[in-house]
Amino acid sequence: MTQSNPFPFATDNKRYHTWNYHLRNHFGHKVFKIALDGGFDCPNRDGTVAHGGCTFCSAAGSGDFAGNSVDPLEKQFHDIKTRMHRKWKDGKYMAYFQAFTNTHAPVEVLREKYETVLKFDDVVGLSIATRPDCLPDDVVDYLAELNERTYLWVEMGLQTVHEATGTMINRAHNFECYKEGVKKLRDRGIRVCSHIINGLPQEDTAMMMETAKAVADLDVQGIKIHLLHLLKGTPMVKQYEKGLLEFLSQDDYVKLVCDQLEILPPEMIIHRITGDGPIDLMVGPMWSVNKWEVLMDIDRELMRRGSYQGKFYNRKEVNSQP
């Protein structure tokens, strides 16, 4: 089949700049992301900045598919690697410190954990999930050092640019803090991936588009677009029970993601465009567990529109290439 759009970002005819496509082009082969639990806490849980955590965050610190924190990093890595190879025979690995806030510790603790996984066979890089209020200067210095030695991404949850929503979900930092965190990392040449969530309580389509537009204007090299999925045991269940949250339909979500892709820079790497959780913990929306169906619907909608990532992007300034 001939693809007519001017940005054929992947060999499988995607119309957006996929993470898989980027890694294959950067490394020349398949790279698996191995999600780990480094045993960190979160400043939004332990009282450093707040208590209770973000209302959507699970007991696993949004690391529901990461390794088991009671296991050493080597065992976590081996177990998840083995599962990955049931689907893909060959590849190398990026260690992903996913659960909780993975710079919320003294530098010597971070160094011990990160250097441990970098020694594992065929690890080609690190991805570190954290918060913008957990980037003290000595930590950023160490991240900059790592960035010289390995392929590094720092992932930070923005979720929304709307401060009222941020307060409602107990995010405990604001957009200005987020921009400061991005600048700290970019001043040292470190790649940044911003996380946003579609479907947060009381947000409409226009508000979610404003968040995507704000990320498009930041100097970040990647984005994760998440669907809000509500899990049992999270504080947001109470908000749902009070009628403060209404789940997006699959059709509305697909159209929204396509709208967002159209206004993002064409070079921005799309690390994720949906989200799901453990099915035994899901409150909703239940359609989200059919991840591949959602991805195919997004492909079909872009094809139907004759559209692609960046079609309506208005560049203010050139973001640094990843």
C-alpha positions as CSV (number, residue, x, y, z in Angstrom):
1,M,0.0,0.0,0.0
2,T,1.3,3.5,-0.9
3,Q,1.3,6.0,1.9
4,S,0.5,9.5,0.7
5,N,1.2,11.6,3.9
6,P,4.6,13.4,3.9
7,F,5.7,12.0,7.2
8,P,5.8,8.1,7.0
9,F,7.4,7.8,10.4
10,A,7.5,4.0,10.6
11,T,7.9,0.9,8.4
12,D,4.5,-0.2,9.6
13,N,2.8,2.8,8.0
14,K,2.2,4.8,11.2
15,R,1.4,8.5,10.7
16,Y,3.2,9.6,13.8
17,H,6.7,9.4,15.1
18,T,6.6,6.2,17.2
19,W,9.0,5.3,20.0
20,N,9.7,2.0,18.3
21,Y,10.6,3.7,15.0
22,H,12.9,6.1,16.8
23,L,14.7,3.4,18.7
24,R,15.2,1.2,15.6
25,N,16.6,4.2,13.7
26,H,18.8,5.3,16.6
27,F,20.2,1.8,17.5
28,G,19.6,-0.1,14.3
29,H,17.7,-2.9,16.1
30,K,14.8,-3.6,18.4
31,V,15.1,-2.2,21.9
32,F,12.9,-3.3,24.8
33,K,12.0,-1.1,27.7
34,I,12.4,-3.0,31.0
35,A,10.2,-1.4,33.7
36,L,11.8,-1.6,37.2
37,D,10.8,-0.6,40.7
38,G,13.9,0.9,42.3
39,G,12.3,1.0,45.8
40,F,11.9,4.8,45.8
41,D,9.2,6.8,47.5
42,C,7.4,9.9,46.3
43,P,7.6,13.4,47.8
44,N,3.9,13.6,47.2
45,R,3.3,10.7,49.5
46,D,6.0,10.9,52.2
47,G,5.2,14.5,53.3
48,T,8.1,16.2,51.5
49,V,5.7,18.3,49.5
50,A,2.3,16.6,50.3
51,H,0.6,13.5,51.5
52,G,-1.7,11.0,49.7
53,G,-0.1,11.1,46.3
54,C,-1.9,12.1,43.0
55,T,-5.5,10.9,43.2
56,F,-5.1,8.7,40.1
57,C,-1.9,7.0,41.2
58,S,-2.0,3.3,42.2
59,A,-0.4,1.7,45.3
60,A,2.4,0.7,42.9
61,G,3.2,4.3,42.2
62,S,2.1,4.0,38.6
63,G,4.5,1.1,38.2
64,D,1.8,-1.6,38.0
65,F,3.6,-3.4,35.2
66,A,7.1,-2.9,36.7
67,G,9.2,-5.4,38.6
68,N,8.5,-6.4,42.1
69,S,10.2,-4.0,44.6
70,V,11.0,-6.9,47.0
71,D,13.2,-8.4,44.3
72,P,16.8,-7.2,43.5
73,L,17.1,-5.2,40.4
74,E,18.9,-8.1,38.6
75,K,16.0,-10.5,39.2
76,Q,13.4,-7.9,38.2
77,F,15.3,-7.2,35.0
78,H,15.7,-10.9,34.2
79,D,12.0,-11.8,34.8
80,I,10.7,-9.0,32.6
81,K,13.3,-9.6,29.9
82,T,12.2,-13.2,29.8
83,R,8.5,-12.2,29.3
84,M,9.5,-9.8,26.6
85,H,11.3,-12.5,24.7
86,R,8.2,-14.6,24.4
87,K,7.0,-12.0,21.9
88,W,10.3,-10.8,20.3
89,K,13.3,-13.1,19.8
90,D,16.1,-10.5,19.6
91,G,16.8,-7.1,20.9
92,K,18.7,-5.0,23.4
93,Y,17.4,-3.2,26.5
94,M,16.6,0.2,28.0
95,A,16.2,0.0,31.8
96,Y,13.2,2.1,32.9
97,F,13.0,3.2,36.5
98,Q,9.2,3.6,36.4
99,A,7.6,3.2,39.9
100,F,7.2,6.3,42.1
101,T,9.8,9.1,41.9
102,N,13.2,7.9,40.8
103,T,15.4,10.9,41.7
104,H,13.9,11.2,45.2
105,A,17.0,10.0,47.1
106,P,20.6,11.1,47.7
107,V,22.9,11.0,44.7
108,E,24.9,8.1,46.1
109,V,21.7,6.0,46.3
110,L,20.8,6.9,42.7
111,R,24.3,6.1,41.5
112,E,24.3,2.6,43.1
113,K,21.0,1.7,41.4
114,Y,21.5,3.2,38.0
115,E,25.1,1.9,37.7
116,T,23.9,-1.6,38.7
117,V,21.6,-1.9,35.7
118,L,24.0,-0.2,33.3
119,K,26.3,-3.2,33.9
120,F,23.7,-5.8,32.7
121,D,24.3,-7.4,29.4
122,D,22.9,-5.5,26.3
123,V,21.6,-2.5,28.3
124,V,21.9,0.5,25.9
125,G,20.3,3.2,28.0
126,L,18.2,4.4,30.9
127,S,14.8,6.0,31.2
128,I,14.1,7.7,34.6
129,A,10.6,8.7,35.7
130,T,10.5,11.6,38.2
131,R,8.9,14.9,39.2
132,P,10.1,18.4,38.4
133,D,10.4,19.2,42.1
134,C,12.9,16.4,42.6
135,L,15.8,17.7,40.5
136,P,18.3,19.3,42.9
137,D,21.5,20.5,41.4
138,D,23.7,17.5,42.4
139,V,21.1,15.1,40.9
140,V,21.0,17.1,37.7
141,D,24.9,17.1,37.6
142,Y,24.8,13.3,37.9
143,L,22.2,12.9,35.2
144,A,24.3,15.1,32.9
145,E,27.2,12.8,33.6
146,L,25.1,9.8,32.8
147,N,23.9,11.5,29.6
148,E,27.5,11.6,28.4
149,R,27.9,7.8,29.0
150,T,24.6,6.3,28.0
151,Y,21.4,7.0,26.1
152,L,19.3,8.8,28.7
153,W,15.7,10.0,29.0
154,V,14.1,11.7,31.9
155,E,10.3,11.4,32.1
156,M,8.1,13.8,34.0
157,G,4.4,13.9,34.7
158,L,2.8,17.2,33.7
159,Q,-0.7,15.6,33.3
160,T,-2.4,19.0,32.7
161,V,-1.5,22.7,32.4
162,H,-4.7,23.6,34.3
163,E,-3.9,24.5,37.9
164,A,-7.5,23.8,39.1
165,T,-7.2,20.3,37.8
166,G,-3.7,20.0,39.3
167,T,-5.1,20.9,42.7
168,M,-8.1,18.5,42.3
169,I,-5.7,15.6,41.5
170,N,-3.3,16.6,44.3
171,R,-0.4,16.9,41.9
172,A,1.5,19.2,44.4
173,H,3.5,21.1,41.8
174,N,2.4,23.7,39.2
175,F,3.2,24.4,35.6
176,E,5.9,26.9,36.4
177,C,7.7,24.3,38.5
178,Y,7.4,21.9,35.5
179,K,8.9,24.4,33.1
180,E,11.7,25.1,35.5
181,G,12.4,21.3,35.7
182,V,12.5,21.0,31.9
183,K,14.9,23.9,31.7
184,K,17.2,22.4,34.2
185,L,17.4,19.2,32.2
186,R,17.6,20.8,28.8
187,D,20.3,23.2,29.9
188,R,22.4,20.1,30.4
189,G,21.3,18.5,27.1
190,I,19.2,15.8,28.7
191,R,16.2,14.4,26.7
192,V,12.8,15.0,28.3
193,C,9.6,13.1,27.9
194,S,6.4,14.8,29.1
195,H,3.4,12.8,30.3
196,I,-0.1,14.1,29.9
197,I,-3.4,12.5,30.8
198,N,-6.6,12.8,28.8
199,G,-9.9,12.4,30.7
200,L,-9.0,14.0,34.1
201,P,-11.9,15.1,36.2
202,Q,-13.9,18.0,34.9
203,E,-11.7,18.7,31.9
204,D,-13.3,19.1,28.5
205,T,-11.8,18.7,25.0
206,A,-10.6,22.3,24.8
207,M,-8.7,22.0,28.1
208,M,-7.0,18.8,27.0
209,M,-6.0,20.4,23.7
210,E,-4.5,23.3,25.6
211,T,-2.3,20.9,27.5
212,A,-1.1,19.3,24.3
213,K,-0.4,22.7,22.8
214,A,1.6,23.7,25.9
215,V,3.7,20.6,25.5
216,A,4.2,21.3,21.8
217,D,5.7,24.7,22.8
218,L,8.1,23.2,25.4
219,D,11.6,22.2,24.6
220,V,10.8,18.5,25.2
221,Q,11.8,15.7,22.8
222,G,9.1,13.2,23.6
223,I,5.5,12.8,24.9
224,K,3.4,10.1,26.5
225,I,-0.3,10.6,26.0
226,H,-2.2,8.6,28.6
227,L,-5.8,7.7,28.9
228,L,-7.0,8.2,32.4
229,H,-8.0,4.7,33.7
230,L,-9.4,4.5,37.1
231,L,-8.1,1.8,39.4
232,K,-9.6,0.3,42.6
233,G,-8.1,1.7,45.8
234,T,-7.0,5.0,44.4
235,P,-8.2,8.3,45.9
236,M,-9.8,9.2,42.6
237,V,-12.5,6.5,43.1
238,K,-14.0,8.9,45.7
239,Q,-14.1,11.7,43.1
240,Y,-15.7,9.3,40.6
241,E,-18.4,8.3,43.2
242,K,-19.1,12.0,43.7
243,G,-19.8,12.5,40.0
244,L,-16.6,14.6,39.4
245,L,-15.3,12.2,36.7
246,E,-16.9,10.9,33.5
247,F,-15.0,8.4,31.4
248,L,-14.2,9.2,27.8
249,S,-15.7,7.0,25.1
250,Q,-13.3,5.1,22.9
251,D,-14.4,7.1,19.9
252,D,-14.0,10.5,21.6
253,Y,-10.6,9.4,22.9
254,V,-9.4,8.4,19.5
255,K,-10.5,11.6,17.9
256,L,-8.9,13.7,20.7
257,V,-5.5,11.9,20.3
258,C,-5.6,12.5,16.6
259,D,-6.3,16.2,17.2
260,Q,-3.4,16.3,19.6
261,L,-1.0,14.5,17.3
262,E,-1.8,17.0,14.5
263,I,-0.6,20.0,16.6
264,L,2.6,18.4,18.0
265,P,6.0,19.0,16.4
266,P,6.7,16.3,13.7
267,E,10.0,15.5,15.3
268,M,8.6,14.9,18.8
269,I,8.8,11.2,19.7
270,I,5.5,9.7,20.7
271,H,6.4,7.3,23.4
272,R,2.8,6.3,24.1
273,I,-0.7,7.2,22.9
274,T,-3.0,5.3,25.3
275,G,-2.9,3.7,28.7
276,D,-4.2,0.7,30.5
277,G,-4.0,-0.9,33.9
278,P,-4.3,-4.3,35.5
279,I,-7.7,-5.7,34.5
280,D,-8.4,-7.0,38.0
281,L,-8.1,-3.4,39.4
282,M,-9.9,-1.6,36.6
283,V,-13.0,0.5,37.4
284,G,-13.1,2.0,33.9
285,P,-13.2,2.7,31.1
286,M,-13.1,-1.0,30.4
287,W,-12.6,-0.5,26.6
288,S,-9.0,0.7,27.5
289,V,-7.9,-2.9,28.2
290,N,-8.2,-3.6,24.4
291,K,-5.0,-1.6,23.8
292,W,-4.3,-2.8,20.2
293,E,-7.8,-2.0,19.1
294,V,-7.4,1.6,20.4
295,L,-4.1,1.9,18.5
296,M,-5.6,0.6,15.3
297,D,-8.5,3.0,15.6
298,I,-6.1,5.9,15.9
299,D,-4.3,4.7,12.8
300,R,-7.6,4.4,10.9
301,E,-8.8,7.8,12.0
302,L,-5.5,9.5,10.9
303,M,-5.8,7.6,7.6
304,R,-9.5,8.7,7.2
305,R,-8.5,12.3,7.8
306,G,-5.5,12.1,5.4
307,S,-3.6,13.5,8.4
308,Y,-0.4,12.9,10.4
309,Q,1.6,14.2,13.3
310,G,2.4,17.9,12.9
311,K,0.0,18.7,10.2
312,F,-1.3,21.8,12.0
313,Y,1.8,22.5,14.1
314,N,2.8,26.1,14.2
315,R,6.4,26.3,15.1
316,K,7.5,29.1,17.5
317,E,11.1,28.0,17.8
318,V,13.0,24.8,16.9
319,N,13.2,22.3,19.7
320,S,16.4,20.4,20.1
321,Q,16.5,17.2,18.2
322,P,16.6,14.0,20.3
